[in-house]
C-alpha cells in the first residue's frame, strides 16, 4: 500500500551574506551552517548544492562530518588528473572518476529536453542514477522557498530601503511571515498564491465599498 503522507520541506537555518560588515564569504557561511547542523544532531541523507559551492574545501568539509554529498560540477572541471569532465565518456549508470585534490567519486550525465547537460557527482559508494536524481529533485524545494521569500514577502526590495542595522530584523520577520503562510498551506491546503490573493481581494473589496459609499 502506498503511503498517504507527503514529505514537507522546512528551512531550519539561514545566514545573511554581508561581507562588508563581517568579512565572511558565502563559503564561510556554508561551512558554519554545516558545523551547526552537526552540533544539532542533524543526520541528512545527503548534502546537496549547486556547482557554485562545489569547491574542494566545501566537499572535504562535508566529508569531515561523515556525510554524503551530491552536487553539480561545471563541465570544465579537471578530473582523472588532466581531463575536462565534458571530455569523458560517461556511462548511463554512472562512471567512477578521480576528482583532483579530493579522491574517487561517481559522475552521472543528465541531458534535459532543452539540450542542457548537467554533470551530477556524489561521494556515495555505489550510487544509482535514480538515487542522485531523487536527491537533486528534492533540492528544487529550496529554490521554491527562496523564490517565495524573495518575491511573495518582498524581502529583496524592502531590504534595499532599510538601514543596514535593520536588515536582519526585516529579513527575520519576512521569513517568519513565510512560515505562517507555509503552515496554512500544509494544514488548510491553501496555496501561497491563494493566501496572497485573498488578502488583495479583501483590500480591493473594501476600497470599492468606500468609493461607492462616498462617490465624491
C-alpha atoms as one frame of an Amber mdcrd trajectory, in Angstrom:
protein
   0.000   0.000   0.000   1.311   3.424  -0.938   1.946   5.846   1.928  -0.643
   8.617   2.056   1.603  11.125   3.836   3.547  13.770   1.982   7.075  14.887
   2.799   7.271  18.613   3.559  10.416  20.732   3.209  11.062  23.087   6.123
  14.005  25.530   6.396  15.971  25.076   9.629  18.579  27.826   9.365  19.625
  30.896   7.430  22.562  33.292   7.398  22.792  36.773   5.927  25.596  37.361
   3.432  27.080  40.790   4.107  30.820  40.599   3.583  31.267  44.346   4.068
  30.130  44.089   7.685  31.532  40.734   8.850  34.152  39.813   6.242  32.632
  36.355   5.733  32.387  34.788   2.292  29.489  32.614   1.133  31.732  29.592
   1.525  32.449  30.602   5.134  28.713  30.716   5.805  28.356  27.335   4.115
  30.947  25.779   6.418  29.428  27.381   9.525  25.959  26.069   8.675  27.348
  22.560   8.246  29.092  22.742  11.621  25.947  23.995  13.360  23.839  21.280
  11.730  26.281  18.686  13.028  26.088  20.117  16.570  22.297  19.991  16.399
  22.449  16.287  15.645  21.073  16.547  12.131  21.734  13.419  10.061  20.997
  14.240   6.410  20.605  11.588   3.759  22.824  13.844   1.658  24.051  17.414
   1.474  23.057  18.838  -1.895  24.214  22.088  -3.529  24.851  23.603  -6.927
  28.207  23.938  -8.697  28.950  27.278  -7.038  29.516  25.513  -3.701  31.372
  22.511  -5.114  34.868  23.682  -4.193  37.295  21.133  -2.786  37.213  22.796
   0.634  33.434  22.514   0.787  33.381  18.900  -0.368  36.053  17.982   2.155
  34.161  19.846   4.873  31.043  17.750   4.218  33.106  14.570   4.200  34.715
  15.525   7.526  31.246  15.369   9.108  30.762  11.854   7.767  28.051  12.918
   5.308  27.220  12.097   1.701  27.154  14.950  -0.785  25.528  15.338  -4.201
  26.330  18.305  -6.403  26.633  19.514  -9.970  30.085  20.150 -11.389  30.951
  22.532 -14.208  31.749  20.864 -17.493  35.348  22.129 -17.488  36.190  20.696
 -14.049  39.515  18.836 -14.226  39.215  15.133 -13.332  41.295  11.991 -13.821
  44.431  14.137 -13.419  44.241  16.080 -16.678  40.868  15.780 -18.420  37.865
  18.056 -18.531  34.650  16.492 -17.279  32.809  17.039 -20.559  35.515  15.159
 -22.479  34.811  11.878 -20.687  32.669   9.002 -21.919  30.181   8.725 -19.051
  28.083   5.598 -18.599  24.309   5.819 -18.187  24.692   4.119 -14.812  27.495
   6.390 -13.657  31.268   6.475 -14.064  33.890   6.471 -11.348  36.283   9.417
 -11.708  39.140  10.894  -9.734  38.384  14.425  -8.626  41.691  16.237  -8.415
  42.569  17.118  -4.832  39.708  15.059  -3.395  39.631  11.415  -4.456  37.294
   8.970  -6.204  33.661   9.927  -6.818  30.894   8.905  -9.228  29.531  11.125
 -12.002  26.236  10.892 -13.892  25.354  12.793 -17.033  21.820  14.165 -17.401
  20.610  15.803 -20.599  17.488  17.971 -20.370  14.898  18.309 -23.146  16.273
  21.755 -23.984  19.719  20.247 -24.538  21.292  21.420 -21.290  23.757  18.933
 -19.840  24.237  18.528 -16.078  27.048  16.549 -14.519  25.859  15.225 -11.164
  28.572  13.923  -8.856  28.450  12.206  -5.466  30.806  10.630  -2.961  28.245
   7.937  -2.099  29.506   4.403  -2.657  27.778   2.541  -5.477  25.103   5.182
  -6.125  22.323   4.591  -8.645  21.102   7.028 -11.247  17.687   7.114  -9.579
  19.289   7.970  -6.236  21.121  11.070  -7.462  18.065  12.151  -9.460  15.811
  11.886  -6.393  18.254  13.948  -4.322  18.547  16.650  -6.982  14.760  16.720
  -7.427  14.350  17.264  -3.666  16.698  20.244  -3.929  14.092  22.062  -6.016
  12.093  22.785  -2.862  14.968  25.015  -1.725  14.724  27.037  -4.944  10.961
  27.386  -4.481  11.450  28.591  -0.895  13.963  31.261  -1.945  11.706  32.462
  -4.734   8.680  32.700  -2.471  10.515  34.502   0.323  12.081  36.995  -2.086
   9.028  37.630  -4.231   5.987  36.994  -2.057   7.179  38.665   1.135   9.010
  41.406  -0.764  12.291  40.876   1.065  14.602  41.888  -1.754  13.141  45.307
  -2.494  12.368  46.178   1.119  15.879  45.375   2.322  17.263  47.914  -0.118
  15.169  50.575   1.557  16.031  49.984   5.194  19.171  50.947   7.051  21.887
  48.331   7.431  21.266  47.790  11.147  17.609  46.986  10.474  18.120  44.490
   7.654  18.465  41.467   9.907  15.208  42.212  11.723  13.373  42.793   8.461
  14.605  39.535   6.932  13.728  37.611  10.101  10.176  38.998  10.075   9.777
  38.217   6.368  10.866  34.607   6.886   8.554  34.347   9.906   5.678  35.553
   7.723   6.550  32.903   5.145   6.455  30.233   7.878   2.948  31.292   8.910
   1.773  31.045   5.326   3.519  27.711   4.887   1.741  26.299   7.948  -1.603
  27.271   6.417  -0.546  25.697   3.146   0.041  22.402   4.970  -2.859  22.419
   7.424  -5.554  24.061   5.288  -4.302  23.061   1.810  -4.306  26.699   0.706
  -1.555  27.694  -1.690   0.664  30.685  -1.012  -0.747  32.420  -4.077  -4.334
  31.892  -2.924  -3.490  33.292   0.511  -1.959  36.396  -1.030  -4.888  36.835
  -3.402  -7.380  36.568  -0.518  -5.639  39.492   1.178  -5.569  41.552  -2.026
  -9.194  40.703  -2.844 -10.341  41.806   0.600  -8.471  45.096   0.252  -9.980
  45.733  -3.196 -13.478  44.883  -1.961 -13.146  47.299   0.957 -11.853  50.060
  -1.292 -14.754  49.638  -3.712 -17.187  49.714  -0.789 -15.690  53.032   0.375
 -15.822  54.541  -3.118 -19.480  53.534  -3.535 -20.384  54.945  -0.141 -18.608
  58.253  -0.809 -18.641  58.719  -4.598 -17.463  62.329  -4.401
